[in-house]
Amino acid sequence: MSRALVWIRKSKGDDDDIGLEEQREVVPGLAAELADEVERLDLGVHTGFSTMTRDDESGLLDQNERVTERIDELRSGRFDYLVALDDRRVCRDEYLRVIQYAAGQGNTEIVYVGEVNEDDLTFDLKRRIERDTKEEEIEKSRRAIERRKEQGYDHGRPRFGMTYDANGHYQVPGEEFDTVTEIFQLDNAGKSRREIADEVDVPVATVQNVLDRREWYVEREQMAEI
């Protein structure tokens, strides 16, 4: 059975704008033609930028758990199609490449209602400028990550239920770690992934990610207790 993910987003305006209404009608319609099952990521009015080009502390695409969970699902091969009005509705900066790469890993075909104008010179130049202006920062970030790896430190966004310690070196149990513990308990009791998700009120993808990393969570909890 084939499955499609509908991606809906608009940068400005109100949630009931005609632009969003159009997306909510047209995009799922195309997805339904392509796949047997259709799921939605409806972000409504939401920025299309990420931390790759913005310094905001919150509200960016790669800081939205709904987005990162869906990207994990794309990477895992959950969807056969990712459907959007056009690529700018998916993302407006280089984070689009992260999404495209995840789709490629999961063998997910990306389909747009409107054709992407590959020959538009202004569009192409803007992409090139965005790429070039971030190149040095990305390289610095890569070197910093490599140094953290060499020192044995954690890196990246904290996993569900975790936060960084006072030194910023290791991930330790955070405010939602009780939910992580409950997920393990329900899994040990024989509950299905869907049943656990409903019980603890988190997406199924989050439950799966936590269970896939059970040993890692146990190790980090033990480190924090030392």
NORHUSUL-V678792 format. One record per backbone hydrogen bond with DSSP energy under -1.0 kcal/mol. CO is the residue of the C=O (numbers start at 1). NH is the residue of the N-H. E is the energy in kcal/mol with one decimal. If there is no record, write none. Layout:
co | nh | e
CO | NH | E
CO | NH | E
This chain:
co | nh | e
2 | 37 | -1.9
3 | 80 | -3.1
3 | 81 | -1.4
4 | 39 | -2.7
5 | 83 | -2.9
6 | 41 | -3.2
8 | 43 | -2.7
10 | 46 | -2.2
14 | 17 | -1.9
17 | 21 | -2.1
18 | 22 | -2.6
19 | 23 | -1.8
20 | 24 | -2.9
22 | 26 | -3.3
23 | 27 | -1.8
26 | 30 | -2.0
27 | 31 | -2.4
28 | 32 | -2.5
29 | 33 | -1.0
30 | 34 | -1.2
31 | 35 | -2.5
37 | 4 | -2.6
39 | 6 | -3.4
41 | 8 | -2.7
44 | 10 | -2.2
48 | 92 | -3.3
49 | 61 | -2.6
50 | 53 | -1.7
50 | 54 | -1.4
60 | 63 | -1.5
61 | 64 | -1.5
64 | 68 | -2.3
65 | 69 | -2.3
66 | 70 | -1.6
67 | 71 | -2.2
68 | 72 | -2.0
69 | 73 | -1.9
70 | 74 | -2.4
71 | 75 | -2.5
72 | 76 | -1.8
73 | 78 | -2.3
74 | 77 | -1.1
80 | 109 | -2.7
81 | 5 | -2.8
82 | 111 | -3.2
83 | 7 | -2.9
84 | 113 | -2.3
85 | 114 | -3.5
86 | 89 | -1.1
87 | 91 | -2.2
93 | 96 | -2.1
94 | 97 | -1.6
95 | 99 | -1.9
96 | 100 | -2.8
97 | 101 | -2.6
98 | 102 | -2.3
99 | 103 | -2.3
100 | 104 | -2.3
101 | 105 | -2.4
102 | 106 | -1.8
103 | 108 | -3.4
104 | 107 | -1.1
109 | 82 | -2.6
111 | 84 | -1.9
116 | 118 | -1.7
117 | 120 | -1.3
120 | 124 | -2.6
121 | 125 | -2.8
122 | 126 | -2.3
123 | 127 | -1.9
124 | 128 | -2.1
125 | 129 | -2.7
126 | 130 | -2.5
127 | 131 | -2.3
128 | 132 | -2.7
129 | 133 | -2.8
134 | 138 | -2.8
135 | 139 | -2.1
136 | 140 | -2.3
137 | 141 | -2.5
138 | 142 | -2.5
139 | 143 | -2.3
140 | 144 | -2.3
141 | 145 | -2.4
142 | 146 | -2.2
143 | 147 | -2.1
144 | 148 | -2.1
145 | 149 | -2.4
146 | 150 | -2.3
147 | 151 | -1.6
148 | 153 | -2.6
149 | 152 | -1.3
159 | 162 | -2.4
161 | 174 | -3.4
163 | 172 | -3.7
165 | 168 | -1.9
169 | 154 | -2.5
170 | 165 | -2.4
172 | 163 | -2.6
174 | 177 | -1.6
176 | 180 | -1.2
177 | 181 | -2.4
178 | 182 | -2.1
179 | 183 | -2.3
180 | 184 | -1.9
181 | 185 | -2.1
182 | 186 | -2.6
183 | 187 | -2.1
184 | 188 | -2.5
185 | 189 | -1.3
186 | 191 | -2.3
187 | 190 | -1.8
192 | 196 | -2.5
193 | 197 | -2.4
194 | 198 | -2.3
195 | 199 | -2.1
196 | 200 | -2.5
197 | 201 | -1.2
197 | 202 | -1.5
203 | 207 | -1.7
204 | 208 | -2.6
205 | 209 | -2.4
206 | 210 | -2.4
207 | 211 | -2.5
208 | 212 | -2.4
211 | 214 | -1.3
213 | 217 | -2.4
214 | 218 | -2.3
215 | 219 | -2.5
216 | 220 | -2.4
217 | 221 | -2.3
218 | 222 | -2.2
219 | 223 | -2.2
220 | 224 | -1.9
221 | 225 | -1.0
